[in-house]
């Protein structure tokens, strides 16, 4: 009876022999993914008389495992999710995602997905099992982590579906992860004026402990109100990005300040999204502020940023938020965050110029994103009394 063929991606019995004094060879038959069985060998010098080819065999096994790992079209229903994650991660990194996005997805993959379901084969990743995992993640780590874990898993199993390892993506049928969306709140024009006046005075006053307060929080706020830029984008602005000599002065958002482990603060040479990399025409109050800063600048900083730290380095968005929290509490705007200024720009433009203009200003991929997350609802119906009066006629 003929010997049954090896399964694809596996190998047979390993043999060893000494090909020359002190040099051992380990060999095995391996069935490649094209269905052809080939001899594979590895050689190694014995470190001791008792070695007798064990080092060569270890080298061969490592090579066979590497050769047998599924990749690309070789993803099968028996591939474990941990291995699928490795293949998906290579594809994900090819998409040139933002560094903070890469870090967050990697954290979710390593902290939740791999420990939770990484040992499952693709065929075992059923709707019920994944649903149970996501609910457990939500209970232990919160809705945000569960939602991102679902996003990562959906991308992984979408890859598996594209390669025929699974009929359809099971994440489509798991229960939705609820998201606690707060109602959008934006500054009115009057509130913005009061905030700016209060912040300007706060900067002039001395702190209760006698510490010197930052004197340019208002300048950063003004840039965000003038453009709708995110805090990291505002702090990454360089003088080369600004044209104050043009007939209509402009500012171009080209990057954002981020923290890279092992390197510290740096400028990522593109904003959060591709659409955010755009030029803005500046209103007069922002132009006046930038001209003043240009004149008052004592010395250039290594990054050429408009808003450096007190020591001339890149300004940490986290430190700015801390300073802002201290200021807002003192001036009576406890509910306002740096992102509120972006929402205020979106709300003002949507009401006066329409949702399309607001979406374009904020660099969103769709008006739905702007409407849902960046425009405050009025909760007031339009005045249709003239038309509705028809129902009251005799």
C-alpha positions as CSV (number, residue, x, y, z in Angstrom):
1,X,0.0,0.0,0.0
2,X,1.6,3.3,-1.0
3,X,2.5,5.8,1.7
4,X,-0.1,8.6,2.0
5,X,1.2,12.0,0.9
6,X,2.2,14.6,3.4
7,X,-0.3,17.3,4.1
8,X,0.5,20.6,2.4
9,X,2.8,22.7,4.6
10,X,4.1,19.7,6.7
11,X,7.2,17.6,6.7
12,X,8.1,14.0,7.3
13,X,10.7,12.2,9.5
14,X,14.0,14.1,10.0
15,X,17.2,12.2,9.4
16,X,20.8,13.3,10.3
17,X,24.2,12.4,9.0
18,X,27.8,13.7,9.4
19,X,28.9,14.9,6.0
20,X,32.4,15.8,7.2
21,X,34.2,15.8,10.5
22,X,32.2,17.9,12.9
23,X,29.7,19.0,10.3
24,X,26.2,17.5,10.5
25,X,23.3,17.6,8.1
26,X,19.6,17.3,8.9
27,X,17.1,16.4,6.1
28,X,13.4,16.0,5.7
29,X,10.8,15.7,3.0
30,X,8.5,18.8,2.9
31,X,5.3,19.2,0.9
32,X,5.2,22.7,-0.5
33,X,2.1,24.8,-1.2
34,X,2.3,23.9,-4.9
35,X,1.7,20.3,-3.9
36,X,5.3,19.1,-4.7
37,X,7.2,17.2,-2.1
38,X,10.9,18.3,-1.9
39,X,13.9,17.4,0.3
40,X,15.0,20.2,2.6
41,X,18.2,20.2,4.5
42,X,20.2,22.3,7.0
43,X,23.8,22.0,8.1
44,X,25.5,23.0,11.3
45,X,28.9,22.5,13.1
46,X,28.7,20.4,16.2
47,X,29.7,22.2,19.3
48,X,30.5,19.0,21.2
49,X,31.0,15.3,20.6
50,X,27.5,14.7,22.0
51,X,25.8,17.0,19.6
52,X,25.5,14.5,16.8
53,X,23.4,16.8,14.6
54,X,21.0,18.2,17.1
55,X,22.0,21.8,16.2
56,X,21.5,21.0,12.5
57,X,18.0,19.5,13.3
58,X,17.0,22.6,15.3
59,X,18.1,24.8,12.3
60,X,16.1,22.6,9.9
61,X,13.0,22.7,12.1
62,X,13.1,26.5,12.2
63,X,13.4,26.6,8.4
64,X,10.6,24.2,7.9
65,X,8.3,26.1,10.3
66,X,9.0,29.3,8.4
67,X,8.4,27.6,5.1
68,X,5.2,26.1,6.4
69,X,3.7,29.3,7.7
70,X,0.6,30.4,5.7
71,X,0.8,33.8,4.1
72,X,-1.3,35.6,1.5
73,X,-3.4,33.1,-0.4
74,X,-2.2,30.3,1.8
75,X,-4.5,31.3,4.7
76,X,-6.8,28.4,5.4
77,X,-9.7,27.6,7.6
78,X,-7.2,25.9,10.0
79,X,-5.0,29.0,10.3
80,X,-5.1,30.3,13.9
81,X,-6.2,33.9,14.5
82,X,-2.8,34.7,16.0
83,X,-1.1,33.8,12.7
84,X,-3.8,35.5,10.7
85,X,-3.2,38.7,12.7
86,X,0.5,38.6,11.6
87,X,-0.5,38.4,8.0
88,X,-3.1,41.1,8.4
89,X,-0.7,43.4,10.3
90,X,1.7,43.4,7.3
91,X,-1.2,44.4,5.0
92,X,-2.4,47.1,7.5
93,X,1.1,48.7,7.8
94,X,1.2,48.9,4.0
95,X,-1.7,51.3,4.2
96,X,0.5,54.1,5.6
97,X,-1.7,54.7,8.7
98,X,-1.0,57.4,11.2
99,X,1.5,56.4,13.9
100,X,-1.0,56.9,16.7
101,X,-3.5,54.7,14.9
102,X,-0.8,52.0,14.4
103,X,0.0,52.1,18.1
104,X,-3.6,51.9,19.2
105,X,-4.4,49.0,16.9
106,X,-1.3,47.2,18.0
107,X,-2.2,47.6,21.6
108,X,-5.7,46.3,21.0
109,X,-4.3,43.3,19.0
110,X,-1.8,42.4,21.7
111,X,-3.8,43.2,24.8
112,X,-7.3,41.9,23.9
113,X,-7.6,40.1,20.6
114,X,-4.6,37.7,20.8
115,X,-5.1,36.7,24.4
116,X,-8.8,36.4,24.0
117,X,-9.3,34.5,20.7
118,X,-5.9,34.2,19.2
119,X,-5.8,30.4,19.7
120,X,-8.9,29.8,17.7
121,X,-8.6,28.5,14.1
122,X,-10.5,30.6,11.5
123,X,-13.1,27.9,11.2
124,X,-13.7,28.1,15.0
125,X,-14.3,31.9,14.9
126,X,-18.0,31.6,15.0
127,X,-20.5,34.4,15.6
128,X,-21.4,33.1,19.0
129,X,-17.7,32.8,20.2
130,X,-16.8,36.3,18.9
131,X,-19.9,37.8,20.3
132,X,-19.1,36.3,23.7
133,X,-15.5,37.6,23.5
134,X,-16.6,41.2,22.6
135,X,-19.1,41.3,25.4
136,X,-16.5,40.1,27.9
137,X,-14.1,42.8,26.6
138,X,-16.8,45.4,27.0
139,X,-17.4,44.4,30.6
140,X,-13.7,44.3,31.6
141,X,-12.3,47.2,29.5
142,X,-15.2,49.4,28.3
143,X,-17.2,50.1,25.2
144,X,-14.3,51.9,23.4
145,X,-11.9,49.0,23.7
146,X,-14.6,46.4,22.7
147,X,-15.5,48.5,19.6
148,X,-11.9,48.8,18.5
149,X,-11.3,45.1,19.1
150,X,-14.3,44.4,16.8
151,X,-12.8,46.7,14.2
152,X,-9.5,44.8,14.3
153,X,-11.2,41.4,14.2
154,X,-13.4,42.4,11.4
155,X,-10.4,43.5,9.3
156,X,-8.6,40.3,10.0
157,X,-11.5,38.0,9.2
158,X,-12.3,40.1,6.1
159,X,-8.8,39.2,4.9
160,X,-9.6,35.5,5.6
161,X,-12.9,35.8,3.7
162,X,-11.1,37.3,0.7
163,X,-8.7,34.4,0.6
164,X,-11.5,31.8,0.8
165,X,-10.7,30.6,4.3
166,X,-14.1,31.5,5.5
167,X,-17.5,31.9,3.7
168,X,-18.3,35.3,5.2
169,X,-17.1,37.6,7.9
170,X,-18.8,36.6,11.1
171,X,-18.3,40.0,12.7
172,X,-21.2,41.2,10.5
173,X,-23.6,39.3,12.7
174,X,-22.3,39.9,16.2
175,X,-24.2,42.3,18.5
176,X,-23.4,46.0,18.0
177,X,-21.1,47.5,20.6
178,X,-23.1,50.4,22.1
179,X,-21.3,53.7,22.0
180,X,-22.2,56.4,24.5
181,X,-22.3,59.5,22.3
182,X,-22.6,62.8,24.1
183,X,-24.6,65.4,22.4
184,X,-22.5,67.9,20.5
185,X,-22.0,71.2,22.4
186,X,-20.3,74.1,20.7
187,X,-19.5,77.7,21.7
188,X,-21.8,80.4,20.4
189,X,-20.2,83.5,19.0
190,X,-21.0,85.3,22.3
191,X,-19.6,82.5,24.4
192,X,-16.4,82.5,22.3
193,X,-16.0,86.2,22.8
194,X,-16.4,85.8,26.6
195,X,-14.0,82.9,26.7
196,X,-11.3,84.8,24.8
197,X,-11.7,87.8,27.0
198,X,-11.5,85.7,30.1
199,X,-8.5,83.8,28.9
200,X,-6.7,86.9,28.0
201,X,-7.1,88.3,31.5
202,X,-6.2,85.0,33.0
203,X,-2.9,85.0,31.3
204,X,-2.1,88.5,32.7
205,X,-3.1,87.6,36.3
206,X,-0.6,85.8,38.6
207,X,-1.5,82.4,39.8
208,X,-2.4,81.9,43.5
209,X,0.9,80.2,44.1
210,X,2.9,82.9,42.3
211,X,3.8,80.7,39.4
212,X,4.1,82.3,35.9
213,X,1.2,81.3,33.7
214,X,1.6,80.5,30.0
215,X,1.0,83.6,28.0
216,X,0.0,82.1,24.7
217,X,-2.9,79.8,25.4
218,X,-5.2,82.4,23.7
219,X,-3.0,82.4,20.6
220,X,-3.4,78.6,20.2
221,X,-7.1,78.8,20.8
222,X,-7.4,81.6,18.2
223,X,-5.7,79.4,15.6
224,X,-8.2,76.6,16.3
225,X,-11.2,79.0,16.1
226,X,-9.8,80.5,12.9
227,X,-9.4,77.1,11.1
228,X,-11.0,74.2,13.0
229,X,-7.6,72.5,13.2
230,X,-7.0,69.9,15.9
231,X,-4.8,70.7,18.8
232,X,-1.9,68.4,17.5
233,X,-2.1,70.1,14.1
234,X,-2.1,73.6,15.6
235,X,1.0,72.8,17.7
236,X,2.7,71.4,14.6
237,X,2.3,74.6,12.6
238,X,5.6,75.9,11.2
239,X,6.3,79.3,9.9
240,X,6.9,77.8,6.5
241,X,3.3,76.7,6.5
242,X,2.1,80.3,6.8
243,X,1.9,83.0,4.1
244,X,1.1,86.4,5.7
245,X,2.3,88.4,2.7
246,X,-0.4,87.1,0.3
247,X,-3.4,89.2,-0.5
248,X,-5.4,86.7,1.3
249,X,-3.2,85.3,4.1
250,X,-3.2,81.5,4.4
251,X,-2.1,78.7,6.7
252,X,-1.5,75.1,5.6
253,X,-1.9,72.1,7.9
254,X,0.8,69.7,7.0
255,X,1.3,67.6,10.1
256,X,0.6,66.9,13.7
257,X,2.6,66.6,16.9
258,X,2.7,63.0,18.3
259,X,4.6,61.1,20.9
260,X,6.8,58.2,19.7
261,X,8.1,55.8,22.3
262,X,11.8,55.9,22.5
263,X,12.0,59.2,20.5
264,X,9.8,61.6,22.4
265,X,7.7,64.3,20.7
266,X,8.0,64.7,17.0
267,X,6.0,66.0,14.0
268,X,4.2,63.4,11.9
269,X,4.5,64.8,8.4
270,X,0.8,64.4,7.7
271,X,-2.3,65.2,9.7
272,X,-4.8,62.7,11.2
273,X,-6.4,62.2,7.8
274,X,-5.5,62.9,4.2
275,X,-8.4,65.3,3.8
276,X,-7.0,67.4,6.8
277,X,-3.9,68.3,4.8
278,X,-5.2,71.5,3.3
279,X,-4.8,75.3,3.1
280,X,-7.0,77.7,5.1
281,X,-7.7,81.3,4.5
282,X,-7.2,83.2,7.7
283,X,-9.6,85.7,9.3
284,X,-8.2,89.1,10.4
285,X,-7.9,88.3,14.1
286,X,-5.7,85.3,13.4
287,X,-3.5,87.3,11.0
288,X,-3.0,90.0,13.6
289,X,-2.0,87.4,16.2
290,X,0.5,85.7,13.9
291,X,2.0,89.0,12.8
292,X,2.5,89.9,16.5
293,X,4.1,86.5,17.2
294,X,6.4,86.9,14.2
295,X,7.6,90.3,15.4
296,X,7.9,89.3,19.1
297,X,9.8,86.0,18.4
298,X,13.1,86.4,20.2
299,X,14.9,83.4,18.6
300,X,14.1,80.6,16.2
301,X,13.4,77.1,17.6
302,X,14.9,74.0,16.0
303,X,11.5,72.9,14.6
304,X,10.5,76.4,13.4
305,X,7.1,75.9,15.0
306,X,4.8,78.8,15.7
307,X,3.9,77.6,19.2
308,X,7.0,76.1,20.8
309,X,7.2,75.1,24.4
310,X,8.8,77.4,27.0
311,X,12.2,75.8,26.3
312,X,11.9,76.0,22.5
313,X,11.0,72.4,22.0
314,X,7.9,70.8,20.5
315,X,4.9,71.5,22.6
316,X,3.2,68.4,24.0
317,X,-0.6,68.4,23.3
318,X,-1.0,66.6,26.6
319,X,0.7,69.4,28.5
320,X,-1.4,72.0,26.6
321,X,-4.6,70.2,27.7
322,X,-3.4,70.3,31.3
323,X,-2.7,74.0,31.1
324,X,-6.1,74.5,29.4
325,X,-8.0,72.7,32.1
326,X,-6.4,74.9,34.7
327,X,-7.4,78.0,32.8
328,X,-10.9,77.0,31.8
329,X,-11.8,76.1,35.4
330,X,-10.8,79.6,36.5
331,X,-12.7,81.4,33.8
332,X,-15.9,79.4,34.1
333,X,-15.8,77.2,30.9
334,X,-15.3,73.8,32.6
335,X,-17.1,72.0,29.8
336,X,-14.8,73.3,27.0
337,X,-12.0,71.0,25.6
338,X,-9.6,71.8,22.8
339,X,-11.9,69.7,20.5
340,X,-14.8,72.0,21.4
341,X,-13.2,74.7,19.2
342,X,-13.3,72.4,16.2
343,X,-17.0,71.7,16.9
344,X,-17.7,75.4,17.2
345,X,-16.2,76.0,13.8
346,X,-18.3,73.2,12.3
347,X,-21.5,74.4,14.0
348,X,-21.0,78.1,12.9
349,X,-20.3,77.2,9.3
350,X,-23.0,74.6,9.0
351,X,-25.6,77.1,10.2
352,X,-24.5,80.0,8.1
353,X,-23.0,78.3,5.0
354,X,-24.4,74.8,5.0
355,X,-23.2,71.3,6.0
356,X,-21.0,71.0,2.8
357,X,-18.9,74.0,3.7
358,X,-18.5,72.9,7.3
359,X,-17.4,69.4,6.2
360,X,-14.9,70.9,3.7
361,X,-13.5,73.2,6.4
362,X,-13.0,70.4,8.8
363,X,-11.6,68.0,6.2
364,X,-14.2,65.3,6.7
365,X,-14.7,62.5,4.2
366,X,-18.5,62.9,4.4
367,X,-21.1,65.4,5.5
368,X,-22.6,62.7,7.8
369,X,-19.5,62.7,10.0
370,X,-19.7,66.5,10.3
371,X,-23.4,66.5,11.1
372,X,-23.3,63.6,13.6
373,X,-20.1,64.6,15.6
374,X,-19.3,68.3,15.0
375,X,-22.6,70.3,14.7
376,X,-24.7,71.2,17.7
377,X,-28.3,70.4,17.2
378,X,-30.8,73.2,17.7
379,X,-33.7,71.1,18.8
380,X,-35.9,73.7,17.2
381,X,-38.3,72.9,14.3
382,X,-38.5,75.3,11.4
383,X,-41.4,77.9,11.5
384,X,-44.0,76.2,9.4
385,X,-47.0,77.9,11.0
386,X,-48.3,79.4,7.8
387,X,-48.5,76.0,6.1
388,X,-49.9,74.2,9.2
389,X,-52.6,76.8,9.5
390,X,-54.3,75.0,6.6
391,X,-55.4,72.3,9.1
392,X,-57.3,74.9,11.1
393,X,-59.4,76.3,8.4
394,X,-63.2,75.6,8.5
